């Protein structure tokens, strides 16, 4: 009887084994993914980074398309330079509370963010300030990234007296408090030209130190690899070895820190403008709007809260975006986070008495 049952089960076992082997062969013959595709898949699977990317895109699109930028007109009916009659004390006309909860229902109105003291549309003012803050953040991030990458790569590759000189200059910038240094240089730049691009370039010249140290550490490790020795033996120029072989292999560190530099630049510019050392009128920024209307915090709080909330939203979105890029480029970070969380929630074990 048992022999008969074994004979009946044998075809089923053979079919299951065949299915397993087919699955293994299918995995073997799958098209291998490139490194870029692997990084992209990891980034897409990072939910906070994807949500932050969507939020950042929405804010940027609204800022540049609503009131227009340069020669391109916007779709918003109001502007940020024409004053008008103050309606209902300048209160915001935006309503998001449904009627069944006691609200006025969904309504945008003519001035969703309200009006300032002279009747200017505050939505247009905030979008103009958001434009300037984003431009400053991007320019500062680019300048700091280029400077930090080049200085760190040259220092790590040549070592010796070149490394000593460049790192002592870096230490000098680090020792001086960033806010004080940026305030002095920002005041000088604002007094000379008043341009936000000039201010952004000046801020970029003082925020490159962290990336320079990181890139230097990466280059010190990479310069000992076999492909670098092979390139040097083939007579490649120093510039080619640095920019063709070394820097491309540190792009993960560079891209991640560039995103953090943008977030830090927006917060730094907002702080300087709030203190009066950053953007000057007639230019505008989110920090300058907070500074101009800080006295209205108790009487008209919306003039303070709208630019403040957008600053927080941009900074958090860029930081979460950088966190997702870091996990995508370096999957070891994910393992460290999981082990740290597991350690936080692990129950303490009892020690047995001897």
N, C-alpha and C positions, 0 to 999 in steps of 0.2 A: 504493500500500500504506500509506504514511504517512498519507494523507488518511483512509483507512478506520479506522486506529487512533485518529486524533484524533476522528473521529465517535463511535467506541465509548466513548472516555474522557470525552466531553463531558457525558453524563447524570450520570456519577459525580461530576464536578467541580461540576456544578450542584447536586446533592444535598448535597454537603459544604458548599458556600457557603450553601445554604438552612438547614442545621443550625446553622451559625455565626450566621447572622442571627437564627434562632429563639432561640438561647441569649442573644444580646445583648438581644433584646426581652424575654425572660423576666427578665433582670437589671434592665432598666429598670422593668418593671412589678412587681418585688418590693416588698413593703411595707417602707418605710424604718424602720430601727430608731431608737428613741429614745436619747437620751444615756445614760439609766440602763441600758438594755439593753446598749448597747455596753460600758459600764463593767463590767457584770455578766459579760458574755462574756469580757472580758479577764481578770477576776479568776478565773473558773472555769478558764481555760486555764493559770493559774499553778499548777503542780503543788505546789511547796513550800508555798504559801499554803493550798491545799486540804487537804493532809495535816495542816498545823498547825491548821487549823480543826477538823478531825475530832478531833485529839488534845485540843485545848482543850475541845471539847464533851464528850468522854468524861470528862475529868478533872472538869469542872464538874458533870455529871450524877451521877457517882459521889459527889462531895463532898456534894451537897445531898440526894441521894435515899437514900444508904446509911444515914446516922445520923439523917436527918430534919432539918427546919429549922423553927423556930418551932412552930406548932401541928400541923405535918404530920409524922407518924411515918415512920421509916425502915424499910428491909427488913433491915438488918443486925442480927443477934441480939445483938451486944455493944454496950456503951455506953462512953463515955470518962470517966465519973465514978465508977464502981463498981470497987473493987479486988477481986482474987481471988487464988487460989493460983497461984504461978508454976510453970508446967509446963515441964520440960526446960530450966531456966535461962532461960526466956523466949525461946527461939529461934523464928524464924519457921517456921510450918508449911507455907508456900507452897512448892511444888515444880513447876518447869517443865521439868526435864531428863527426857527420855524414858528408859525402862528400857534400851533398846538402846544408849544412850550411857553406861550405868553409873549413871543417876540413879534416882530413886524414882517416876518417872512424873508425870503431871499431877495435882496435889493441892492443894486450897486449905486445908483444915484449919480448926480453930477459931480460930486466931490467925495469919492469913497474914503479917502484918507483925511478929509476935512480941508480947512483953509488956514493960512497963517494970519498974522495980525493985519496985513494989508490986503488980504483977499486973494493971494496967489493959491492956485490949486496945489495942495500938499502932495498928492499922488505924483504929479509931474516933478515937483521938487525932489521927492524921495527917489524917483527913478533916475533923475539927473545925477543925484549924489551916488546912487548905486553904480551907474556907469563909470563915474570917476574913480570910485573905490576899487572896482574890478580892474580897470585899466592900470591903476597904480599897483595893485597886487600882482598882476601878471608881469608888468615891466620889472618890478623889484625881484620877482621870482626868477625871471630870465637872466637879469644882470647878476644876481647872487649865484645862480647855478653855473653860469659860464665862468665867472671869476673863481668860485670855489673849486670847480672841476679842474680848470687849468692850473691853478696854484697848487692844489693837492697832488695832481698827476706829476707835475714837474718836480715838486719836492720829494715825492716818493720814489721817482725814477732815478734822479741824480744823487740823492742822499748827500752825505758830506757837508761841505760848507754852504751849498745851495739850500739844502734842507734846513740847516741851522738858521740862515738868514730869513727864509720864508716863514718858518715856524715862529721865530721871535717876533716878526711883524704880526703874525696871526695872534700870538699871545698879547701883543700890545693892544690890538682891537678888542680882544676878549676882556682884558683887565678893565678897560673904560666901560662904565655902565652904558648899555645900548641906548636906553631912552635919553640919557643926557647927551651922548654923542650925536644921536639922530636929531635931537632938538636943536642943538647948535648948528649943525650942517643944514637942517631943514629951514631954520630961520634965515640963514645966509642965502640959501637957494630961493626962498620965497621973496626975500627983499630984492634980489637981483633980477629975477625974471617973472616970478609969480606963476610959472607954468607947472602943471601937475607932472608932466614928463620929466622936467628938471628935478622936481622933488623925488620922483620915483627912481631916477638914476642915482641921486645922492643916497637914498635909503638902500639901494642895491649895493653901494660901495661899502656899506658897514654891516651887512648881514650875511656875508659869504663864509664866515670863519668856521661854522659848524660843519658845513659840507666839505670844506677844504681838509679838515682833519679826517673825516670819514673816507674821502677819496684817497688821501695819502696812505691810510692804513690798508686799503684794498690794493693799491698799486705796489706797496711794499711786499705784499704776499704774491701778487701776480707776476712781478718781474722775475721771480725765481723759477717760473714754469718753463717747460721745454720749448714751447712754441715761441717764446720770447727769445730764448737763446738761439733757436734756429733762425729767426728773423735777423738777429744781430750778426750771426755767422754768414748769412747771405748778403750782408752789406747794406741792409735797410737803414735809412736815415733815422736819426733819433726821433724826429717829429713823426715819421711814419709809424715807428714802433709805439709811440705814445698814443697817437690819435687813431691808428688803425687797429692795433692789437690790444692795447691795455684799456683805454677808456670805454670801448664798446662792451667789454666784459664787466664793467662797473655800472652799466646803465640802470640796473635794478635799484641800486643805492641812490643814484643820481635822480631818477624819476620820482621815487618816493619822497626824497627830501625836498625836491622842487615843489611838490604839492604842499608840504608843511611850510615851506618858505612863503608861498602865496598866502596861506592863512595867517601866518605871523605878520606878513607885510600889511595886510588889511587891518589887523588889530593895532599894529604900530602906527599906521597912518591915522586911524581913528583916534588913538590916544594923543598923538601930536596935534591934530586938528582941534581936538577938544581943549587942549592946553593953550592953543593959539600959536603953535610953532609949525603947523603943517600947511594945509590948503588955505588959501586966502580968497576972500570975495574979490571979484565977481565969480571966481571958480567955486565949485561946490563939492562936497563929499558927505558921506554919512556922519563922520565924526564932526564935521563943521556944523551940520544941521543940529546935532545934539547940543553942541556948544552954544549955538545961537538961540535955541529955544529951551535951555535948561531952566530959566526962570519961570517958564510956563508949566512946570511939572505939576504943580498943585491945581492950577486953574484950567489948563488945557493939556492934559497929559498925553493926548494922542500925538502932539508935536514932538514929544520925547520918545514915545514907545515905538512908533513905526520905524524910524531909522535904527533904533536899538535892536529891535527884533530881527531886522534884515541883516545887521552885522552878525548877530549870534547865529542866524540860519546859515549864512555864507561860511563863517568860520567853522561851525560844526560839520557842515557838508564837506568842506575841503579836507578836514581832519579825518573824517570817516572814509573819504575817498583815498587818502593817503594810507590809512590803515588797511583798506582792501588791497591796494597795490603792493604794500609790504608783504601781506600774506600770500599774494599771488606770485611775487618774485622769489620769496623765501618761504617755502612751505614748512620749514622747521619752526617758524614762529607760531604756526597753528598748533603744532604738537606741544610747544611750551605753554601756550594758553590753556590747552586742555588739561595738561598735567597740573597747572596751577589751580584751575577750577576744581579738579578732582581732589586736590589737597585741601582746598578750602571747605568742601562739603563732606570730606571723609570723616567718619565717626572715629573718635579716639579708641584705640585698642587697650584693653585692660592687661596689665602686667600680672602674670601669675606669681603668686607668692611662693617663695622657695620652701 
